[in-house]
Amino acid sequence: MDRCVVLVDAGYLLGAAASLLAGEPARSRITVDHTALIQGLRQRAEADTERPLLRIYWFDGAPDRVPQPEHRRLRVMPRVTVRLGALTRSDGRWAQKGVDAAMHAELTELARNRACSDIVLVTGDGDLLPGLMSAKEHGVAVHLWAVQAADGDQVLGLVVVAVGGLHGLMSAKEHGVAGDQHDVGAGAVAGEFGEFGVHGGVHAL
């Protein structure tokens, strides 16, 4: 099927955005307009793959796997499916459990069933590499998006990496992560990502 699917590790995406905008990976330090963010992901995925979107899978952790308000908002959006793993606290830090395994299973199933022609992975987890290679062997084009500071901490971007090479740098402005100009670490990216709905707080440290 000539469609694209997007698999998003929400903990990674929003944690990385918070690190760059607020100086720490706490998602509580940023605010997210999920409608704008989902729309931005869809538009960029369709542009990069030249395929219409089949579905966005949003993988996240939640205490006892109980959907939080943001998950309930996402679940009613068109073409969005939420998959929840556990969220546990250890040594004062929160950690996702089961999210990586769920992403791997979905990636493998989509590729094996040839449910789509292209899969976009938004993740920073190298454990998904075997699934990524397996998908490629099934003839599915895989695009890996990762959040990074592209030019010191002056430009924030999503790097698009396909198996075998770097395919381009997505501009900060296109992907909706924005901080107030007083955010520590936001630098020149302050205010640039508001279009897609992720914002850092004024008092971020």
N, C-alpha and C positions, 0 to 999 in steps of 0.2 A: 504494500500500500504506500503510495507516494505522499506520505504525511510525515510531519515531525512531531516528536514527543520531547518534553522538557522534564528532567528529573532534578529537583532542587533540594539540596541539603540546607534547610532553613537555618539550622544552628550554625552552620559554617558561614552562609551568606550574610546573615545579620550580625553574627559575632565578628566577622572580619570587617564589616562596615563600621561597627561600633569601635573596633580597635583603631581604625584609621581616623575616625571622626572625633572620638571621645577619649582616645588613649588607653582604652581597656575594652575587653570583649563582652562587657555586660550589655545585653540587649535592652535593659531598662534605661540605658543612657541615650537611646535614640527613639524616635517615634516613626512609625511606619504607616503609610497609606497603602494598604495591601491591594486595593483596587488599581491604583496607579502602578504599583510595582509589578503586578501580574500582567497588566496591559503592556508595560515596557518589555518584560521578558518575552511576551508573545510576539510583539512587533519585531524585536531583534532576532528571535529564533526564526521567524518566517523569512526575514530579510537575508539572514546568513545561510539558511538551508535552501532557500527558494522553494519551500514546500509549505502548504497550509498546516496550521496546528491541528493535531488530533487531540492532545491533552497535556496539561501540566500536572505533574505529580509533586506535591509539596510534602516532603518528609521532615518531621519534627519530633521532638520529645515533649512529653507532658507528664506531670506527676500522676502515677497510677494509670497512665494512658487515658486520662480524662480530658476531653477536648476543652481548650481554653477559649475565651471569647474570640480571639483572632482566628482560631481554627474553625469555629462555627461560621464566622464571616466568610472565610475562604471556601467552605464547603458548599455554599449556595451560589458561588460564582460559576458562570458557564465554563465548561471544559477544565475544571480544576478538581482534582482528587486529593484528599488529605490522608496521609498515612502516618500514624503515630507510633513512636517507640516510647520507652519509659524515660523519665527524667529523674535521676537520683542525685543525692547530695553526699559528697564524701570529702572529708578534710576541708570543709567550708566551700567547696566548689561543686557546681552543678555539672553533671555529665549525662550525655545521651546514651541510652542502651537500646540496641536492636535497630537503630536507624540505618547503619551501614549495611547490615544483613538484609533489611527490607529493600534498600536501594539496589543491592546486588541481585536479589531475586527478581525484582521488577525489570531490571535491565536485561537479565538473561531471558526472562519469559517473553518480553517484547521482541527481542532479537530472534529467538528460536521460532516464534510464531509468525515472524515477519509482519508484525502488526504495523510497522512504520518503516520508512526508508532512512530516516535520520533521527538520531537521539542526541539531545543536548544535555550534558551533565554539568550541573553547577555544584562543584564540590572541591574540597581540598584534600580528600582522603585517598591516599595511594592504594588502600586495600581494594579499591574498586577496579584496579588495573586488570586482574584476570577476567572480570566480567566484561570490561571494555574490549579486551582482545577477543573474547569469545563472540561478542556482538559483531565485531569486524569480520570474523571468520564466517558469520552468517550473512554477510553482505550488507550489513547496516553501517551507514556512515556515522561515526561518533565524533561529537564536538565537545571538548572539555573547556568550560569557562571557569576561571579562577579570579578572585579579587586580589589585587595587589596595588601597591604604590608604584606607578609606572615611571616616575621621574623624581626620585627621592620621596618626599612626602608632599610634593607640590601638585602632582596630578594623580588622581585616583581613577583606576580603570578596571575593566574586566578583560583579561587576556583570553583570547579564543585560541585554543590549542587543539588541533586534530591529531589523530594518531599519525605520527610521522613528521609533524612539523608545526610551526607557528603560523597561524593564518591571519592574525591581525590583532590590533588593539582597539577595543571599544572605548569610546571617549567617556569620560566621567559624566559629562552632561547628559548623555543618553540614558544612563542607567539608574538615576533616581536615588543616589545617596548624597545627602547634603548636610552640611553643618552650619551653624551660625558662625559669623566671622570671628567670634571670640572663642570658639572652641579651640582648646589646646590640641595641636597636631593637625587641625583641619587645613591650615595654610591657605594656598590659593584655591583649594577646592571648595571653600566655604560657599554655600548657597547654590552650587552648580547642579546638585542632584535633586532639587526640590520637585522638578517636573515629574519624577517617577516615585516620589513619595517616601523617601527615607531621610530623616532629618536628625541631626545631633542637637543636644540640649545646650542652652546658653551657658550653663554652669558646669559643663563637662570638664573633668580634670585630666 
